[in-house]
Amino acid sequence: MSDRPRSRRSAYARIPERAWRAIAGTSPPTAPIGLRAQRGGMDDLAAHAALGLALRIGASLLAVGAAAADVTATVLRVAAAYGLANCQVDVTFTSITVSYDREDAVPLTAMRTVRTSRTDYTRLQRITDLARAVGTGGLDVEQAHHRLDRVVSAPPTYRRTVNALGWAGVAGSVGFLLRGSWLEALVAALTTALIEAVLRVLDRRSLPRFFQQAAGAALATGVAVALLAWDADVRSSLVVAAGIVVLLAGLSLVGAAEDAISGFPVTAAARAFEVLTLTAGIVVGIAAVLDVALRAGIPLDVVAPVPVVPFAVGLAASAGISGSWALASHARPRAVVLAAGAGGLAWTTFWAAGAVGAGPAVASGVAAVVLGLCGELVTDRLRIPPVLVAVCGIVPLLPGLAIYRGLFAIVVEADIPGGLAALVGAAAIGLALAAGVTLGEYLGRPLGARRDRYDERVRRRAMTAE
């Protein structure tokens, strides 16, 4: 009789254990934190050489326009190709740091400052091809270093005149997108070519970019004031708007939002602050010229309303903007044609989404998803960077004019509510474009067979803090 109550009590004591087994998780940890490093198995000399190559490739990609997430995945891929499997990569706006952690020796850490450079899609593709060759095991470290030397020291794809022609094409196409005449588009193109030449001279003299933007905006406004003083049959506000849109389109508002979405908040914050600072430089340049013009009795309206453009004109202008942008960014002729097609596709998608009742932000996001998806599907076969399709394609949809209007209303017209409303609308469009491009790339990479475990590792980073 005494054994039965004891066995019954022991059975009751096992109930909580059985219940816990029924609900306890058996899958891997939700967030593996602080895992112990593995044994390196490499001598310091070989590890240093491989680490230096991965760092150089990452810094070169970042300098010519690659996104922080793509740079991180490429560095991890190159380092792993030479046996450095336990690397940590940290990318900021102006530097990149790679650390190789190993249990049997002191960790190796290297940092490289990234020199800001103009976007160069041809050089970007060549560096990407080099990283792919390294990942397949086709190059040793020394061969890869020599090949990278040739890529980064190669002359630019085009002469300066061709580059200036690209920027002029962007401004002229923007003029048509703002429903200007042939004469107004031509004046806008010539003014932007002049601005580009002046900015190139100022850049060689190491003038900070804030003052470069102010000088470019002042030059565009000065040309408009001169046309108004001469009673030229040209809308002066359109000349200013086209020049300002080109200056603002080169800023990294969408890049900042994309880095934030991809899990790089520090880099995103730096890019966003740069956008704000350089845009303020544009407003300062315009305000200075306007003040001089008003004192001379020449009133100038630089924020005139933009009329609605017909679909056919918008389609042609968007293709011209994207193709000219690719040309100005040193893309090969085949890539320029593809970029022009991407601009036309973006405008068509944007127009179709708007026709069914979508707002500007939603329509821009839908167009960006289509561009990101198409970029991943077609560019790998053509040996063209996928970022070219996305970046060049969304240029016609960038909210550069809205950003300028908002800051101009706050700084010059003291219209704080109206300026803040314009800035919020511009931020919504920029975020929609960045989110759409990121989502489109995510959907397209499995179909394009470009996704690997390093891309997955970088994407998981977006779920945690940087």
C-alpha positions as CSV (number, residue, x, y, z in Angstrom):
1,M,0.0,0.0,0.0
2,S,2.9,2.4,0.7
3,D,4.5,1.8,-2.7
4,R,1.4,2.9,-4.7
5,P,1.2,6.5,-3.3
6,R,5.0,6.9,-3.8
7,S,4.8,5.9,-7.5
8,R,1.8,8.1,-8.0
9,R,3.6,11.1,-6.5
10,S,6.7,10.4,-8.8
11,A,4.4,10.3,-11.8
12,Y,2.9,13.6,-10.8
13,A,6.4,15.1,-10.5
14,R,7.2,14.1,-14.1
15,I,4.2,16.0,-15.5
16,P,6.0,19.4,-15.6
17,E,9.0,17.9,-17.4
18,R,6.8,16.2,-20.0
19,A,4.8,19.4,-20.5
20,W,8.0,21.4,-21.0
21,R,9.2,18.9,-23.6
22,A,6.0,19.4,-25.5
23,I,6.6,23.1,-25.9
24,A,10.4,23.4,-25.8
25,G,12.1,24.5,-29.0
26,T,14.4,22.1,-30.9
27,S,15.5,24.4,-33.8
28,P,18.7,26.3,-34.0
29,P,19.1,29.5,-31.8
30,T,17.0,32.5,-32.9
31,A,20.1,34.7,-32.8
32,P,23.5,33.0,-32.3
33,I,25.5,35.6,-30.4
34,G,29.1,35.5,-29.5
35,L,30.0,32.2,-31.0
36,R,33.5,31.0,-30.3
37,A,36.0,31.5,-33.1
38,Q,37.3,28.4,-35.0
39,R,40.9,27.5,-35.6
40,G,42.5,29.5,-38.4
41,G,44.9,27.0,-40.0
42,M,46.7,29.8,-41.9
43,D,50.0,31.5,-41.3
44,D,50.0,35.3,-40.6
45,L,51.6,36.2,-44.0
46,A,48.9,34.4,-46.1
47,A,46.1,35.7,-43.9
48,H,47.4,39.3,-44.2
49,A,47.6,39.0,-48.0
50,A,44.1,37.6,-48.3
51,L,42.6,40.1,-45.8
52,G,44.3,43.0,-47.7
53,L,42.8,41.8,-51.0
54,A,39.3,41.5,-49.6
55,L,39.6,45.0,-48.0
56,R,40.9,46.5,-51.3
57,I,38.1,45.0,-53.3
58,G,35.5,46.2,-50.8
59,A,36.9,49.7,-50.6
60,S,37.0,49.9,-54.5
61,L,33.4,48.8,-54.8
62,L,32.2,51.3,-52.2
63,A,34.1,54.1,-54.0
64,V,32.5,53.5,-57.4
65,G,28.9,53.3,-56.2
66,A,28.1,49.9,-54.8
67,A,25.6,49.6,-51.9
68,A,26.9,48.8,-48.4
69,A,25.1,45.4,-48.4
70,D,26.7,44.3,-51.7
71,V,30.1,45.4,-50.5
72,T,29.8,43.5,-47.3
73,A,28.7,40.3,-49.1
74,T,31.5,40.6,-51.6
75,V,34.2,41.1,-48.9
76,L,32.9,38.0,-47.0
77,R,32.9,36.0,-50.3
78,V,36.4,37.0,-51.3
79,A,37.8,36.3,-47.8
80,A,36.2,32.9,-47.6
81,A,37.7,31.9,-51.0
82,Y,41.1,32.1,-49.4
83,G,40.1,30.3,-46.1
84,L,39.2,33.3,-43.9
85,A,35.9,32.0,-42.8
86,N,35.4,33.9,-39.6
87,C,35.5,37.5,-40.8
88,Q,33.6,40.4,-39.5
89,V,33.0,43.4,-41.9
90,D,32.0,46.9,-40.9
91,V,31.1,49.4,-43.6
92,T,30.6,53.1,-42.9
93,F,30.2,56.1,-45.2
94,T,34.0,56.8,-45.4
95,S,35.7,53.6,-44.3
96,I,35.6,49.8,-44.3
97,T,37.0,47.5,-41.6
98,V,37.6,43.8,-41.8
99,S,38.5,41.6,-38.9
100,Y,39.6,37.9,-39.1
101,D,38.8,36.2,-35.8
102,R,40.6,32.9,-35.0
103,E,41.0,30.8,-31.8
104,D,44.7,29.8,-32.1
105,A,46.2,33.2,-32.8
106,V,45.6,36.9,-32.3
107,P,42.8,38.3,-34.5
108,L,43.8,40.3,-37.6
109,T,42.0,43.6,-38.2
110,A,42.6,46.0,-41.0
111,M,40.8,49.3,-41.9
112,R,40.9,51.3,-45.1
113,T,39.6,54.8,-45.7
114,V,37.3,55.1,-48.7
115,R,38.0,58.0,-50.9
116,T,34.8,59.5,-52.3
117,S,34.6,59.0,-56.1
118,R,32.2,59.4,-58.9
119,T,29.9,56.5,-59.9
120,D,31.7,54.4,-62.5
121,Y,29.6,51.4,-63.7
122,T,32.3,50.0,-66.0
123,R,34.8,49.9,-63.2
124,L,32.2,48.5,-60.9
125,Q,31.5,45.6,-63.2
126,R,35.2,44.8,-63.7
127,I,35.7,44.7,-59.9
128,T,32.6,42.5,-59.6
129,D,34.0,40.2,-62.2
130,L,37.3,40.0,-60.3
131,A,35.5,39.1,-57.1
132,R,33.6,36.4,-58.9
133,A,36.8,35.0,-60.4
134,V,38.3,34.9,-56.9
135,G,35.3,33.2,-55.5
136,T,35.5,30.4,-58.0
137,G,39.2,29.8,-57.1
138,G,40.6,30.9,-60.4
139,L,43.1,33.4,-59.0
140,D,45.7,33.3,-56.3
141,V,46.1,36.4,-54.1
142,E,49.0,37.9,-56.0
143,Q,47.3,37.6,-59.3
144,A,44.2,39.1,-57.9
145,H,46.1,42.1,-56.5
146,H,47.7,42.7,-59.9
147,R,44.4,42.5,-61.7
148,L,42.8,44.9,-59.3
149,D,45.7,47.3,-59.8
150,R,44.9,47.3,-63.5
151,V,41.2,47.9,-62.9
152,V,41.5,50.8,-60.5
153,S,44.3,52.5,-62.5
154,A,42.7,52.2,-65.9
155,P,41.7,55.4,-67.7
156,P,38.0,56.5,-67.6
157,T,35.7,55.0,-70.1
158,Y,34.9,58.3,-71.8
159,R,36.6,61.6,-72.4
160,R,35.4,64.6,-70.4
161,T,33.4,66.0,-73.3
162,V,31.4,62.8,-73.5
163,N,30.9,62.9,-69.7
164,A,29.7,66.5,-70.0
165,L,27.4,65.5,-72.8
166,G,25.8,63.0,-70.5
167,W,25.1,65.6,-67.8
168,A,23.7,68.0,-70.4
169,G,21.5,65.2,-71.7
170,V,20.1,64.7,-68.2
171,A,19.3,68.4,-67.8
172,G,17.7,68.6,-71.3
173,S,15.5,65.6,-70.7
174,V,14.5,67.0,-67.3
175,G,13.5,70.1,-69.2
176,F,11.2,68.1,-71.4
177,L,9.8,66.2,-68.3
178,L,8.9,69.7,-66.9
179,R,7.1,70.3,-70.2
180,G,9.6,72.8,-71.5
181,S,10.2,73.7,-75.2
182,W,13.1,72.7,-77.3
183,L,14.8,76.0,-76.7
184,E,14.3,75.8,-72.9
185,A,15.6,72.2,-72.9
186,L,18.7,73.3,-74.9
187,V,19.4,76.2,-72.5
188,A,19.0,73.9,-69.5
189,A,21.4,71.4,-71.1
190,L,24.0,74.1,-72.0
191,T,23.8,75.6,-68.5
192,T,24.3,72.2,-66.8
193,A,27.3,71.4,-69.1
194,L,28.8,74.7,-67.9
195,I,28.0,73.9,-64.3
196,E,29.7,70.5,-64.7
197,A,32.8,72.1,-66.1
198,V,33.0,74.6,-63.2
199,L,32.4,71.9,-60.6
200,R,35.2,69.8,-62.1
201,V,37.6,72.7,-61.7
202,L,36.5,73.4,-58.1
203,D,36.8,69.7,-57.3
204,R,40.4,69.6,-58.6
205,R,41.1,72.5,-56.2
206,S,39.7,70.4,-53.3
207,L,36.9,72.9,-52.5
208,P,34.4,71.2,-50.1
209,R,31.3,69.9,-51.8
210,F,29.0,72.2,-49.9
211,F,30.5,75.2,-51.7
212,Q,30.5,73.3,-55.0
213,Q,26.8,72.8,-54.7
214,A,26.3,76.4,-53.8
215,A,28.4,77.5,-56.8
216,G,26.5,75.2,-59.2
217,A,23.1,76.5,-57.9
218,A,24.3,80.1,-58.1
219,L,25.4,79.6,-61.7
220,A,22.1,78.1,-62.7
221,T,20.2,80.9,-61.1
222,G,22.5,83.5,-62.5
223,V,21.9,82.2,-66.1
224,A,18.1,82.4,-65.4
225,V,18.5,86.0,-64.1
226,A,20.5,87.0,-67.2
227,L,17.8,85.5,-69.5
228,L,15.2,87.4,-67.6
229,A,17.1,90.6,-67.9
230,W,17.5,90.2,-71.6
231,D,13.8,89.5,-72.1
232,A,14.5,86.1,-73.6
233,D,11.5,84.0,-74.6
234,V,12.5,81.3,-72.1
235,R,10.9,80.2,-68.8
236,S,13.7,81.1,-66.4
237,S,12.2,79.0,-63.6
238,L,12.6,75.9,-65.8
239,V,16.3,76.5,-66.4
240,V,16.8,76.8,-62.6
241,A,14.7,73.7,-61.9
242,A,16.5,71.5,-64.4
243,G,19.9,72.5,-63.1
244,I,18.8,72.0,-59.5
245,V,17.2,68.6,-60.2
246,V,20.5,67.4,-61.8
247,L,22.5,68.6,-58.7
248,L,20.1,66.9,-56.3
249,A,19.8,63.7,-58.3
250,G,23.4,62.9,-57.6
251,L,22.8,62.9,-53.9
252,S,22.2,59.7,-52.0
253,L,18.8,60.1,-50.5
254,V,17.6,56.7,-51.9
255,G,21.0,55.2,-51.1
256,A,20.6,56.3,-47.5
257,A,17.1,54.7,-47.2
258,E,18.4,51.5,-48.9
259,D,21.3,51.2,-46.4
260,A,18.9,51.7,-43.5
261,I,16.6,49.0,-44.8
262,S,19.5,46.7,-45.3
263,G,20.7,47.0,-41.7
264,F,23.4,49.7,-42.0
265,P,21.9,52.6,-39.9
266,V,25.3,54.4,-39.3
267,T,26.0,54.5,-43.0
268,A,22.4,55.6,-43.7
269,A,22.6,58.4,-41.2
270,A,25.8,59.7,-42.7
271,R,24.4,59.6,-46.2
272,A,21.2,61.4,-45.1
273,F,23.1,64.1,-43.3
274,E,25.2,64.6,-46.4
275,V,22.0,65.0,-48.5
276,L,20.7,67.6,-46.0
277,T,24.0,69.5,-46.0
278,L,24.6,69.6,-49.7
279,T,20.9,70.5,-50.4
280,A,21.4,73.4,-48.0
281,G,24.3,74.5,-50.1
282,I,22.1,74.6,-53.1
283,V,19.6,76.8,-51.3
284,V,22.3,79.1,-50.1
285,G,23.6,79.5,-53.7
286,I,20.1,80.3,-55.0
287,A,19.2,82.6,-52.2
288,A,22.5,84.6,-52.7
289,V,21.8,85.2,-56.4
290,L,18.1,86.0,-55.8
291,D,19.1,88.6,-53.2
292,V,21.4,90.3,-55.8
293,A,18.7,90.1,-58.5
294,L,16.0,91.6,-56.2
295,R,18.3,94.5,-55.3
296,A,18.8,95.0,-59.1
297,G,15.0,95.1,-59.6
298,I,14.9,91.7,-61.4
299,P,12.3,89.5,-59.7
300,L,12.7,85.8,-60.4
301,D,10.4,82.9,-59.6
302,V,12.4,79.7,-59.1
303,V,9.6,77.5,-57.8
304,A,7.0,77.8,-60.5
305,P,4.3,75.0,-60.6
306,V,5.2,72.1,-62.8
307,P,2.5,71.2,-65.5
308,V,1.4,67.7,-66.1
309,V,3.3,66.1,-68.9
310,P,1.7,63.8,-71.5
311,F,2.6,60.2,-71.3
312,A,4.6,60.0,-74.5
313,V,6.7,63.0,-73.6
314,G,7.3,61.7,-70.1
315,L,8.3,58.3,-71.5
316,A,10.8,59.7,-74.0
317,A,12.1,62.2,-71.4
318,S,12.5,59.4,-68.7
319,A,14.4,57.2,-71.1
320,G,16.6,60.2,-72.0
321,I,17.3,61.0,-68.3
322,S,18.2,57.4,-67.4
323,G,20.4,56.8,-70.5
324,S,22.2,60.1,-70.1
325,W,22.7,59.4,-66.4
326,A,24.3,56.1,-67.3
327,L,26.5,57.8,-69.9
328,A,27.6,60.4,-67.3
329,S,28.4,57.5,-64.9
330,H,30.8,55.9,-67.4
331,A,28.5,53.0,-68.5
332,R,29.3,51.2,-71.7
333,P,27.1,51.8,-74.7
334,R,25.2,48.6,-74.2
335,A,24.5,49.5,-70.6
336,V,23.4,53.0,-71.7
337,V,20.8,51.5,-73.9
338,L,19.6,49.2,-71.1
339,A,19.5,52.1,-68.7
340,A,17.3,54.1,-71.1
341,G,15.0,51.1,-71.3
342,A,14.9,51.0,-67.6
343,G,13.9,54.6,-67.4
344,G,11.1,54.1,-69.9
345,L,9.9,51.0,-67.9
346,A,9.9,53.0,-64.7
347,W,7.9,55.8,-66.1
348,T,5.4,53.4,-67.7
349,T,4.9,51.5,-64.4
350,F,4.7,54.8,-62.5
351,W,2.1,56.1,-64.9
352,A,0.1,52.9,-64.8
353,A,0.0,52.8,-61.0
354,G,-1.1,56.4,-60.9
355,A,-3.8,55.7,-63.4
356,V,-5.4,53.2,-61.1
357,G,-5.4,55.6,-58.2
358,A,-2.0,55.1,-56.5
359,G,-0.3,58.1,-54.9
360,P,3.2,59.3,-55.9
361,A,4.9,57.3,-53.1
362,V,3.1,54.0,-53.9
363,A,3.5,54.4,-57.6
364,S,7.2,55.1,-57.2
365,G,7.6,52.0,-55.0
366,V,5.8,49.8,-57.5
367,A,8.1,51.1,-60.3
368,A,11.1,50.5,-58.1
369,V,10.1,46.9,-57.4
370,V,9.8,46.2,-61.1
371,L,13.2,47.7,-61.7
372,G,14.9,45.8,-58.9
373,L,13.4,42.5,-60.2
374,C,14.3,43.1,-63.8
375,G,17.9,44.2,-62.9
376,E,18.5,40.9,-61.2
377,L,17.0,38.9,-64.0
378,V,18.7,40.3,-67.1
379,T,22.0,42.0,-66.0
380,D,23.9,38.9,-65.0
381,R,23.7,37.5,-68.5
382,L,24.8,40.8,-70.0
383,R,27.6,41.4,-67.6
384,I,26.1,44.7,-66.4
385,P,25.9,45.7,-62.7
386,P,22.3,45.1,-61.5
387,V,22.5,48.4,-59.6
388,L,22.8,50.2,-62.9
389,V,19.2,49.3,-63.9
390,A,17.8,50.2,-60.5
391,V,19.7,53.5,-59.9
392,C,19.5,54.8,-63.5
393,G,15.9,53.7,-63.9
394,I,14.7,55.5,-60.8
395,V,16.4,58.8,-61.6
396,P,13.3,60.2,-63.4
397,L,11.3,59.5,-60.2
398,L,13.7,61.0,-57.7
399,P,12.1,63.7,-55.5
400,G,14.9,66.2,-56.1
401,L,12.6,69.0,-57.0
402,A,10.4,68.3,-54.0
403,I,13.4,68.4,-51.6
404,Y,14.5,71.7,-53.1
405,R,11.0,73.2,-52.9
406,G,10.7,72.2,-49.2
407,L,14.1,73.6,-48.2
408,F,13.6,76.8,-50.3
409,A,10.2,77.4,-48.6
410,I,11.7,77.0,-45.1
411,V,15.0,79.0,-45.7
412,V,14.0,81.7,-48.2
413,E,10.2,82.1,-47.9
414,A,9.9,81.3,-44.2
415,D,7.0,79.0,-45.0
416,I,7.8,76.3,-42.4
417,P,4.5,74.3,-42.7
418,G,4.6,74.2,-46.4
419,G,8.3,73.3,-46.5
420,L,7.9,70.5,-44.0
421,A,5.0,69.1,-46.0
422,A,7.2,69.0,-49.1
423,L,10.1,67.4,-47.3
424,V,7.9,64.7,-45.8
425,G,6.4,63.9,-49.2
426,A,9.9,63.8,-50.7
427,A,11.1,61.5,-47.9
428,A,8.1,59.2,-48.5
429,I,9.0,58.9,-52.2
430,G,12.6,58.3,-51.4
431,L,11.8,55.6,-48.9
432,A,9.4,54.0,-51.3
433,L,12.0,53.9,-54.1
434,A,14.6,52.4,-51.8
435,A,12.2,49.8,-50.3
436,G,11.0,48.9,-53.8
437,V,14.5,48.4,-55.2
438,T,15.5,46.3,-52.2
439,L,12.4,44.1,-52.4
440,G,12.7,43.7,-56.2
441,E,16.3,42.6,-55.8
442,Y,15.3,40.2,-53.0
443,L,12.6,38.6,-55.3
444,G,14.9,38.5,-58.3
445,R,18.1,37.0,-56.9
446,P,16.7,33.4,-56.5
447,L,15.5,33.5,-60.1
448,G,18.8,34.9,-61.3
449,A,20.9,32.4,-59.4
450,R,23.0,35.1,-57.8
451,R,22.0,34.5,-54.2
452,D,24.4,32.7,-51.8
453,R,25.0,32.3,-48.1
454,Y,26.9,35.5,-47.9
455,D,24.0,37.5,-49.2
456,E,21.8,35.7,-46.7
457,R,24.2,36.6,-43.9
458,V,24.1,40.3,-44.8
459,R,20.3,40.1,-45.1
460,R,20.0,38.6,-41.6
461,R,21.9,41.6,-40.4
462,A,19.0,43.8,-41.3
463,M,17.0,42.1,-38.5
464,T,19.5,43.2,-35.8
465,A,21.2,46.4,-34.8
466,E,24.4,47.3,-36.7
